[in-house]
Every structure is written in C-alpha cells, then in structure tokens.
C-alpha cells in the first residue's frame, strides 16, 4: 500500500527540478564547452548527494520503508542507465558530434526523457491498478530481457540504415554540416535541421527503448507513482555527468551487462512470485547492490589482467 501524494507536493517537486535544470543550462553550462573528467566527476557527486538528501526528506516524511524503496529504485535506474551511456557513445561517434556540443544534446534529451518516463510510469501503474495480472507479463518480460542480455549479440544494424534516420530525413530537410550548437540552420534560403538535431532525435529514441525495460523494473519494486517518478528523475538528471565521467572507461565495465541481466531476471522473478511471497526491500536492495559490486569488481580485475598480459 502506498501513500497518496498531494498535487501540491508533485508541483513543488516539478518546480524544484525545473529550477535545477534552469541553473544547469542558464548558469553552469551557459557556454558550450567540452566537459572534462574532473568537472564530470564533480557533477556526478553533486547529483548523487542530491538524491541521498531527497531520500532523507522521504525518510523524514514517510519513514524508513519509503526511503529504502526510493533508494532501491534509484540504484536500479542508475545501473540500467549505464547501458544507455554506451549507446550515447555510439551515437555521438557515428554523427561525429563535437565534444563541446554533446552536453546540450544530452540536456534536451533529458527533458524529453522526463516527459516520456512520466507517461510510461502513469501507463504502467494504471495497468497494474486495473489489471493485476499484468504484473506477470511485466515479470516475464524482464526475465526475457535479462536472458536476452546474457546471450551473444549479433552484428548491430548500421545507424545509417536505421528507420529513425530514414524517417527523419524524409520528414525534414537535413543539412550535412553542423552550425555551431544550433539545432536549425538556413541554407540557400531554406530552413533545415542540423546533424545535432538528428543526434538529439536518436538520443530520445534510445531512451524510449531503454524505458521499456527500466520502468517495469522499478514498478517491480514499488507501485507508488511518486517514488517511481522521483527515483527516475534523479537517475536521469545525473546521466549526463556520468556519461562524461565514464566515456573514457567504457572497457572497464565489460562484465556490467551480465550484472544488469541478473538484476532484470531477479526483479522479474520477484514480480511473478509477489502474490505468494513478499521479498523484503532490504533483501532486494542488498541483492542489487551485491550483483552490481561483483560485476564491477570482476570487470576491473579482468581489465587489469589484460593490461598485464599486453605489457
């Protein structure tokens, strides 16, 4: 049973998020620049501290159980979003997006992601409320997604042949050249979208795909719309800085996908047996953190062995 959250609290939270985003773009990142490693790490820490402070607010407001639910949701969303970072890396390298413009693309990408996530959360919880058997479909889907992630992946389709790019180019006149950090440009008196805008569309589309996995995963932890949405928001807000901090270390996390697949399978099974056995939130959080820690540790050990062998 979850607490009813008043409209005033929802509005206050959304205003808080908008103020943070306005400060981010209007003051801290007013000028397009390449985000360095130190700056990215600094911002990653800031976003994590904000999430922990918010969990403290929930603890004071609704007690330990809800604070633990928020933190578990946050950890799940944060860990699943790491997979998204590698897709961003692929997109930016394919479009040859200059480093100094990547932050702007991710900023607007996050705005779109927040709206999409809000819709997915509302739809998912509405389905569960009216059709309780949907929990088995969500659970089975997560187990299937986890197993699929464990299997060897085939050759990825070239981005150039993707339906997203072909559709965008059919609908909008598209320029081949960047025009600073502008999404639109005028060439020969004709208004066109720049490759930066095409990159943004692709970033939005990738988040749409990832939301299909991550939203059922967090709904498997709690069906409280406020906790689901706020944990999503804090995970997404820190996604940009995490991208710039980790993009130079993509190889270090080679085992992470196995950890993520086990987390998806675990939550899927948890959803399927929820009517027969309630898994304590402390156990759920412990399992998730444990799996993540082991997959990161084994990745680092494997990476060190390879480095020593190549010397």
C-alpha positions as CSV (number, residue, x, y, z in Angstrom):
1,X,0.0,0.0,0.0
2,X,1.5,3.4,-1.0
3,X,0.9,6.8,0.4
4,X,-1.3,9.3,-1.6
5,X,0.9,12.3,-2.7
6,X,-0.9,15.6,-2.9
7,X,-0.9,17.7,-6.0
8,X,1.0,20.4,-4.1
9,X,3.9,18.0,-3.4
10,X,4.0,17.0,-7.1
11,X,4.1,20.6,-8.2
12,X,6.8,21.5,-5.6
13,X,9.0,18.6,-6.9
14,X,8.5,19.6,-10.6
15,X,9.3,23.3,-9.8
16,X,12.4,22.1,-7.9
17,X,13.5,20.0,-11.0
18,X,12.9,22.9,-13.4
19,X,14.9,25.3,-11.2
20,X,17.8,22.9,-11.2
21,X,17.7,22.4,-15.0
22,X,17.4,26.2,-15.5
23,X,20.5,26.7,-13.2
24,X,22.3,23.9,-15.1
25,X,21.8,25.3,-18.6
26,X,21.4,29.0,-17.8
27,X,24.4,29.4,-15.5
28,X,26.7,26.4,-15.1
29,X,26.7,25.4,-18.8
30,X,25.7,28.7,-20.5
31,X,28.5,28.4,-23.0
32,X,29.1,25.2,-25.0
33,X,32.3,23.6,-23.8
34,X,34.0,20.2,-23.6
35,X,33.1,18.7,-20.2
36,X,36.3,17.4,-18.7
37,X,36.8,14.4,-16.4
38,X,37.2,16.4,-13.2
39,X,34.1,18.5,-13.9
40,X,32.0,15.4,-14.8
41,X,33.1,13.6,-11.6
42,X,32.2,16.7,-9.6
43,X,28.7,17.0,-11.1
44,X,28.2,13.2,-10.7
45,X,28.9,13.5,-7.0
46,X,26.6,16.6,-6.7
47,X,23.7,14.6,-8.3
48,X,24.2,11.6,-6.1
49,X,24.3,13.8,-3.0
50,X,21.1,15.5,-4.1
51,X,19.5,12.0,-4.5
52,X,20.7,11.0,-1.0
53,X,19.4,14.3,0.5
54,X,16.0,13.6,-1.2
55,X,15.9,10.1,0.3
56,X,16.5,11.8,3.7
57,X,13.5,14.0,3.0
58,X,11.4,10.9,2.2
59,X,12.7,9.2,5.4
60,X,11.5,12.3,7.5
61,X,8.2,12.5,5.6
62,X,7.1,8.8,5.3
63,X,9.7,6.7,7.2
64,X,12.4,4.2,6.5
65,X,10.4,1.9,4.2
66,X,9.7,4.5,1.6
67,X,13.2,5.9,1.8
68,X,14.6,2.4,1.1
69,X,12.1,2.0,-1.8
70,X,13.3,5.3,-3.3
71,X,17.0,4.3,-2.9
72,X,16.4,0.9,-4.4
73,X,14.6,2.4,-7.4
74,X,17.4,5.0,-7.8
75,X,20.1,2.3,-7.8
76,X,18.2,0.2,-10.3
77,X,17.6,3.2,-12.7
78,X,21.2,4.4,-12.3
79,X,22.7,1.0,-13.0
80,X,20.4,0.3,-16.0
81,X,21.2,3.8,-17.4
82,X,24.9,2.8,-17.7
83,X,23.9,0.7,-20.7
84,X,22.3,3.8,-22.2
85,X,25.7,5.6,-21.9
86,X,27.4,3.2,-24.3
87,X,24.6,3.9,-26.8
88,X,25.2,7.7,-26.4
89,X,28.9,7.0,-27.1
90,X,27.9,5.1,-30.3
91,X,25.5,7.8,-31.4
92,X,28.0,10.7,-30.8
93,X,30.9,8.9,-32.5
94,X,28.6,8.0,-35.5
95,X,27.4,11.6,-36.0
96,X,30.9,12.9,-35.2
97,X,29.3,15.3,-32.7
98,X,31.9,17.8,-31.4
99,X,32.6,17.3,-27.7
100,X,31.6,20.8,-26.8
101,X,28.0,20.3,-28.1
102,X,27.4,16.9,-26.5
103,X,26.2,18.4,-23.2
104,X,23.5,20.5,-25.0
105,X,22.2,17.4,-26.8
106,X,22.1,15.4,-23.6
107,X,20.4,18.3,-21.7
108,X,17.5,18.5,-24.1
109,X,17.5,14.7,-24.4
110,X,16.9,14.5,-20.7
111,X,13.9,17.0,-20.9
112,X,12.3,14.7,-23.4
113,X,13.2,11.6,-21.4
114,X,11.4,13.0,-18.3
115,X,8.2,13.6,-20.2
116,X,8.4,10.1,-21.8
117,X,9.2,8.4,-18.4
118,X,6.3,10.2,-16.8
119,X,3.9,8.8,-19.4
120,X,5.3,5.2,-19.2
121,X,5.1,5.3,-15.3
122,X,1.5,6.5,-15.4
123,X,0.5,3.9,-18.1
124,X,2.3,1.1,-16.3
125,X,0.8,1.8,-12.8
126,X,-2.6,2.4,-14.4
127,X,-2.4,-1.1,-16.0
128,X,-1.3,-2.7,-12.7
129,X,-4.1,-1.0,-10.8
130,X,-6.9,-2.1,-13.2
131,X,-5.4,-5.4,-14.3
132,X,-3.4,-7.1,-11.6
133,X,-2.4,-10.0,-13.9
134,X,-0.3,-7.5,-15.9
135,X,2.4,-8.0,-13.2
136,X,3.1,-11.5,-14.6
137,X,3.5,-10.0,-18.1
138,X,5.9,-7.3,-16.7
139,X,7.8,-10.0,-14.8
140,X,8.1,-12.4,-17.8
141,X,9.2,-9.5,-20.0
142,X,12.0,-8.6,-17.5
143,X,13.1,-12.2,-17.3
144,X,13.1,-12.4,-21.1
145,X,15.1,-9.1,-21.4
146,X,17.6,-10.3,-18.8
147,X,18.2,-13.7,-20.6
148,X,18.5,-11.8,-24.0
149,X,21.1,-9.6,-22.5
150,X,23.2,-12.7,-21.5
151,X,23.1,-14.1,-25.0
152,X,25.8,-13.2,-27.6
153,X,24.7,-10.2,-29.6
154,X,24.7,-10.3,-33.4
155,X,26.1,-7.5,-35.6
156,X,24.3,-4.2,-34.8
157,X,22.4,-2.6,-37.6
158,X,24.2,0.4,-39.1
159,X,22.8,3.7,-37.8
160,X,22.6,5.0,-41.4
161,X,20.2,2.2,-42.3
162,X,18.0,2.7,-39.2
163,X,14.4,3.5,-39.7
164,X,14.8,6.5,-37.3
165,X,17.3,8.3,-39.5
166,X,15.5,7.4,-42.8
167,X,12.2,8.7,-41.4
168,X,13.7,12.0,-40.0
169,X,15.4,12.7,-43.4
170,X,12.2,12.1,-45.2
171,X,10.2,14.5,-43.0
172,X,12.8,17.2,-42.5
173,X,15.3,18.8,-45.0
174,X,18.6,17.9,-43.3
175,X,21.9,19.8,-43.5
176,X,25.1,17.7,-43.7
177,X,27.1,20.3,-41.7
178,X,27.0,21.4,-38.1
179,X,26.2,25.1,-37.5
180,X,27.7,25.7,-34.1
181,X,25.4,24.3,-31.3
182,X,22.3,25.2,-33.3
183,X,19.6,22.6,-34.0
184,X,18.3,24.5,-37.1
185,X,20.1,26.3,-39.8
186,X,19.3,28.2,-43.0
187,X,20.9,27.2,-46.3
188,X,20.1,28.8,-49.7
189,X,17.1,30.5,-48.0
190,X,15.8,27.1,-46.8
191,X,15.3,26.2,-43.2
192,X,17.0,22.9,-42.3
193,X,17.7,20.7,-39.3
194,X,21.4,20.2,-38.5
195,X,23.1,16.8,-37.6
196,X,22.9,18.0,-34.0
197,X,19.1,17.8,-34.1
198,X,19.3,14.3,-35.8
199,X,21.6,13.3,-32.9
200,X,19.1,14.6,-30.4
201,X,16.2,12.6,-32.0
202,X,18.4,9.5,-31.8
203,X,19.2,10.1,-28.1
204,X,15.5,10.5,-27.4
205,X,14.7,7.3,-29.3
206,X,17.4,5.4,-27.4
207,X,15.8,6.5,-24.1
208,X,12.4,5.4,-25.3
209,X,13.8,1.9,-26.0
210,X,15.6,1.8,-22.6
211,X,12.5,3.0,-20.7
212,X,10.7,-0.2,-21.9
213,X,13.0,-2.2,-19.6
214,X,13.6,0.2,-16.8
215,X,10.0,1.2,-16.0
216,X,8.7,-2.3,-15.4
217,X,11.9,-3.0,-13.4
218,X,11.2,-0.1,-10.9
219,X,7.4,-0.8,-10.8
220,X,8.5,-4.3,-9.7
221,X,10.0,-2.6,-6.6
222,X,7.1,-0.2,-5.8
223,X,3.9,1.0,-7.4
224,X,4.0,4.4,-5.7
225,X,3.9,6.8,-8.6
226,X,5.8,9.5,-6.7
227,X,8.7,7.2,-5.6
228,X,8.9,5.7,-9.1
229,X,9.0,9.1,-10.8
230,X,11.3,10.8,-8.4
231,X,13.9,8.0,-8.4
232,X,13.7,8.0,-12.2
233,X,14.2,11.8,-12.3
234,X,17.3,11.8,-10.0
235,X,18.9,8.9,-12.0
236,X,18.3,10.7,-15.3
237,X,19.5,14.1,-14.1
238,X,22.9,12.6,-13.2
239,X,23.1,10.7,-16.5
240,X,24.9,13.5,-18.4
241,X,27.7,13.9,-15.9
242,X,28.0,10.1,-15.6
243,X,28.4,9.9,-19.4
244,X,31.3,12.4,-19.5
245,X,32.9,10.7,-16.4
246,X,32.7,7.2,-17.8
247,X,33.1,7.6,-21.6
248,X,36.8,7.1,-21.3
249,X,36.4,4.0,-19.3
250,X,33.9,2.0,-21.4
251,X,36.1,-1.1,-21.5
252,X,36.4,-1.2,-17.6
253,X,32.7,-2.2,-17.3
254,X,32.8,-5.2,-19.7
255,X,31.0,-7.5,-17.1
256,X,28.4,-5.0,-16.1
257,X,25.9,-6.2,-18.7
258,X,25.9,-9.7,-17.0
259,X,25.2,-8.0,-13.7
260,X,22.3,-5.9,-15.2
261,X,20.9,-9.0,-16.9
262,X,20.8,-10.9,-13.5
263,X,19.1,-7.8,-11.9
264,X,16.4,-7.8,-14.5
265,X,15.9,-11.6,-14.1
266,X,15.8,-11.2,-10.3
267,X,13.2,-8.4,-10.4
268,X,11.2,-10.3,-13.0
269,X,11.0,-13.4,-10.8
270,X,10.2,-11.2,-7.8
271,X,7.2,-9.8,-9.7
272,X,6.0,-13.2,-10.7
273,X,6.0,-14.6,-7.2
274,X,4.8,-11.3,-5.5
275,X,1.4,-12.7,-4.7
276,X,2.9,-15.8,-3.0
277,X,6.0,-14.3,-1.3
278,X,6.9,-10.7,-0.4
279,X,10.6,-10.1,-0.7
280,X,11.7,-7.6,2.0
281,X,13.0,-4.3,0.5
282,X,16.3,-4.7,2.4
283,X,16.9,-8.1,0.7
284,X,16.1,-6.6,-2.7
285,X,18.5,-3.7,-2.2
286,X,21.2,-6.0,-0.9
287,X,20.9,-8.4,-3.9
288,X,21.0,-5.5,-6.4
289,X,24.0,-3.7,-4.8
290,X,25.7,-7.1,-4.4
291,X,25.3,-8.1,-8.0
292,X,26.5,-4.6,-9.2
293,X,29.5,-4.7,-6.9
294,X,30.6,-8.1,-8.0
295,X,30.2,-7.3,-11.8
296,X,32.2,-4.1,-11.4
297,X,34.9,-5.8,-9.3
298,X,35.3,-8.7,-11.8
299,X,35.4,-6.2,-14.7
300,X,38.3,-4.2,-13.0
301,X,40.2,-7.5,-12.2
302,X,39.7,-8.8,-15.8
303,X,40.8,-5.4,-17.2
304,X,44.0,-5.4,-15.1
305,X,44.8,-9.0,-16.2
306,X,44.5,-7.9,-19.8
307,X,46.7,-4.9,-19.2
308,X,49.4,-7.0,-17.6
309,X,49.3,-9.6,-20.4
310,X,49.7,-6.9,-23.1
311,X,52.8,-5.5,-21.4
